Amino acid sequence: MPVGIVVQKYGGTSVADPERIRAVAERIVAAKEAGNDVVVVVSAMGATTDELVDLAHQVCARPAPREMDMLLTAGERISIALLCMALIDRGQEAVSLTGSQAGIITDTTHGKARIVDVRPFRIHEEVVAGRVVVVAGFQGVSTDKDITTLGRGGSDTSAVAVAAAVGAEVCEIYTDVDGVYTADPRLVPDARKLAEVTYEEMLELAGSGARVLQVRSVEFARNHGVTVHVRSSFNSGPGTRVVEEDKAMENAIISGLAHDTSEAKITVHGVPDRPGIAARIFQELADNAVNVDMIVQNTSSDGRTDVSFTLPTDDLVTGKAVIEAVCAEIGAAGFDVEDDIAKISLVGAGMKTNPGVAAAMFTVLADNGVNIEMISTSTIRISCVIKAADLEIALRAVHARFGLDGSDAEVVFG
Amino acid sequence: MPVGIVVQKYGGTSVADPERIRAVAERIVAAKEAGNDVVVVVSAMGATTDELVDLAHQVCARPAPREMDMLLTAGERISIALLCMALIDRGQEAVSLTGSQAGIITDTTHGKARIVDVRPFRIHEEVVAGRVVVVAGFQGVSTDKDITTLGRGGSDTSAVAVAAAVGAEVCEIYTDVDGVYTADPRLVPDARKLAEVTYEEMLELAGSGARVLQVRSVEFARNHGVTVHVRSSFNSGPGTRVVEEDKAMENAIISGLAHDTSEAKITVHGVPDRPGIAARIFQELADNAVNVDMIVQNTSSDGRTDVSFTLPTDDLVTGKAVIEAVCAEIGAAGFDVEDDIAKISLVGAGMKTNPGVAAAMFTVLADNGVNIEMISTSTIRISCVIKAADLEIALRAVHARFGLDGSDAEVVFG
């Protein structure tokens, strides 16, 4: 077998202190000694990014986005240098590259830039010279030659983009969990680690609150056909592979259950039921950068209707101000806010061909006394908004009903 | 008067915390509002560089120099970003540039690179657009496209180099002292701030232990004719101007007294008095990167001689090991080490035409019971190595003898 390039990405927890950095260096050396060329992407150490954000807010209330990017990119600069020192000390030639040196070109949107190109000339040069290349995640250089960041979790995207550009065999994402689980093991004791998920399932899980991979990195991997392998940086377990549907070994109907407690719900009452009114509400929210997730509009009877939507709790202050103004303009009756909600999402590629899944999910929730406040679905996902207090019972009941603990591989619906 | 460019450099103490960063921003805005274009060079905040060095040593004992530079340059990245945030928050458009973005090109010597060129295209662009440009000091990009640092105190050199490249009217070095003094005011209560010193005097003072400016920055200023102005970042006092000799307003015979307690002395006994032996000793030391300062060789009587030299205390461990080996090879009798020494240096451009200065200095030291262990001179400097315990009495006596307190402008020698 010819030598292949393996891209390994280590998150902030994996490089949180000098001891862990040395442990990561050992793992990299092992991969190199196994005959692979290794390109590594790292995040900033532990809480560094949070500390830098805090420092910026001590200087002023609204730091300029371009300067915030200049500031935050110091974080990965520190971790790439320290990791290379550990590798070189261990006898492995290594070289650190900033996002800019690694050829990661982005658009000019500071704070959440998108990668537009990766020009891996220098990476290739260094790999050919036998060195391990350690690339700063989360950062790039814009088409205007300014330093940019990709937004929180952006290091996953950096790793996948580098893997695609260098034609890596696999992009290994090392993290502080063992892989992708059928549900959060802290809430569902029977949760089982998955050996594989498809890109689509992973996208839905990540978009529904599973924190193991960042949504954009999964999109990027799917679009460029990069095999992603989620593994623990603290043990040598097999982890979870994220692959194309037709390459998946097992084809479970349901893959997993994600949940999200970071959202709140706003219901606008007595909205005049005329064309353009809903557009008005959500355009105002979008203009104020409020990220709306689910939207439900009840059937109208008397020319007026209720519109409910969920939004991140972080956006709640802005969201309430926007809705207060809009209510007056459109002549709505008023609005109320619920912030003690949770969303549970059942995800599985097999759902497409099994129409009974939704009904089975609603039934098991009802049987356990859990009231459903909102429902939204995609072809491979069903999400329900419930009371936060019902979260644990709901997760456990749905997890058991669909045999996610592995006890019952063949689940019959309908 | 046409608008001129002023370069201002702020050291680590001046930007040590968010409050001081805001104060520096105020000072910059004042300079800009006075009608100048302002280019700022900053060091890393307070103890940042030391903390990063410490972190590196927690990872391994001998960090690779290239990676050390990658690590340390995170420090100024943080300070330039925070200072720009403060300026923008204050309503002043500003843009931070790394050494690389500012066009500071160096050789490839990691840890103590030399600036080979400054290509200020981007600085000019931003200045023309009305922005304050904040450049990261201490760092550059090498001709091999790697990140380099200029060594401790290198931010002064960055500032002078940028000032020369943009044709600045003046390079203001803001620091935590009021200017250049006739002696260290903590040891000599009568010490007086100088309004002006010449490049040559400043070079000798800096080279003899005065910490206010870094030697290389003064050399650079002299070679490129940059007027340097040392000022306090905590008050608006007039500071000290460093100028060419023929531009100096006052021409005191003696300008100041510097001291250095960071050196130790090694004496090699019974060295065979043959050609090439001294060369052998000092070549070995140079090959091991030991920085030798003063060298004294006693007259030989019996075919053997004693050789003494001073070296930084930091190099003492290496220096002793080298000398131990060399002693055996050349058949010397042995060596001893003294680390409780101090060096005092009297500096003044007028010394050239006043041959009595040296004798007057030795006399006042003898009169005060201070024994001189070694002597070295240049055309405008006389340095004496004495016991560290005698430092304060020696400084005060010499300071008074040469009228440096201003009480006696006309001092007669000989």
Boltz contact constraints between the chains, C-beta under 6 A:
constraints:
  - contact:
      token1: [A, 18]
      token2: [B, 58]
      max_distance: 6.0
  - contact:
      token1: [A, 18]
      token2: [B, 59]
      max_distance: 6.0
  - contact:
      token1: [A, 21]
      token2: [B, 59]
      max_distance: 6.0
  - contact:
      token1: [A, 58]
      token2: [B, 18]
      max_distance: 6.0
  - contact:
      token1: [A, 59]
      token2: [B, 18]
      max_distance: 6.0
  - contact:
      token1: [A, 59]
      token2: [B, 21]
      max_distance: 6.0
  - contact:
      token1: [A, 59]
      token2: [B, 82]
      max_distance: 6.0
  - contact:
      token1: [A, 59]
      token2: [B, 85]
      max_distance: 6.0
  - contact:
      token1: [A, 59]
      token2: [B, 86]
      max_distance: 6.0
  - contact:
      token1: [A, 60]
      token2: [B, 85]
      max_distance: 6.0
  - contact:
      token1: [A, 60]
      token2: [B, 89]
      max_distance: 6.0
  - contact:
      token1: [A, 63]
      token2: [B, 85]
      max_distance: 6.0
  - contact:
      token1: [A, 64]
      token2: [B, 85]
      max_distance: 6.0
  - contact:
      token1: [A, 64]
      token2: [B, 88]
      max_distance: 6.0
  - contact:
      token1: [A, 67]
      token2: [B, 81]
      max_distance: 6.0
  - contact:
      token1: [A, 67]
      token2: [B, 84]
      max_distance: 6.0
  - contact:
      token1: [A, 67]
      token2: [B, 85]
      max_distance: 6.0
  - contact:
      token1: [A, 67]
      token2: [B, 96]
      max_distance: 6.0
  - contact:
      token1: [A, 70]
      token2: [B, 81]
      max_distance: 6.0
  - contact:
      token1: [A, 70]
      token2: [B, 96]
      max_distance: 6.0
  - contact:
      token1: [A, 71]
      token2: [B, 78]
      max_distance: 6.0
  - contact:
      token1: [A, 71]
      token2: [B, 81]
      max_distance: 6.0
  - contact:
      token1: [A, 74]
      token2: [B, 74]
      max_distance: 6.0
  - contact:
      token1: [A, 74]
      token2: [B, 77]
      max_distance: 6.0
  - contact:
      token1: [A, 74]
      token2: [B, 78]
      max_distance: 6.0
  - contact:
      token1: [A, 77]
      token2: [B, 74]
      max_distance: 6.0
  - contact:
      token1: [A, 78]
      token2: [B, 71]
      max_distance: 6.0
  - contact:
      token1: [A, 78]
      token2: [B, 74]
      max_distance: 6.0
  - contact:
      token1: [A, 81]
      token2: [B, 67]
      max_distance: 6.0
  - contact:
      token1: [A, 81]
      token2: [B, 70]
      max_distance: 6.0
  - contact:
      token1: [A, 81]
      token2: [B, 71]
      max_distance: 6.0
  - contact:
      token1: [A, 82]
      token2: [B, 59]
      max_distance: 6.0
  - contact:
      token1: [A, 84]
      token2: [B, 67]
      max_distance: 6.0
  - contact:
      token1: [A, 85]
      token2: [B, 59]
      max_distance: 6.0
  - contact:
      token1: [A, 85]
      token2: [B, 60]
      max_distance: 6.0
  - contact:
      token1: [A, 85]
      token2: [B, 63]
      max_distance: 6.0
  - contact:
      token1: [A, 85]
      token2: [B, 64]
      max_distance: 6.0
  - contact:
      token1: [A, 85]
      token2: [B, 67]
      max_distance: 6.0
  - contact:
      token1: [A, 86]
      token2: [B, 59]
      max_distance: 6.0
  - contact:
      token1: [A, 88]
      token2: [B, 64]
      max_distance: 6.0
  - contact:
      token1: [A, 89]
      token2: [B, 60]
      max_distance: 6.0
  - contact:
      token1: [A, 96]
      token2: [B, 67]
      max_distance: 6.0
  - contact:
      token1: [A, 96]
      token2: [B, 70]
      max_distance: 6.0
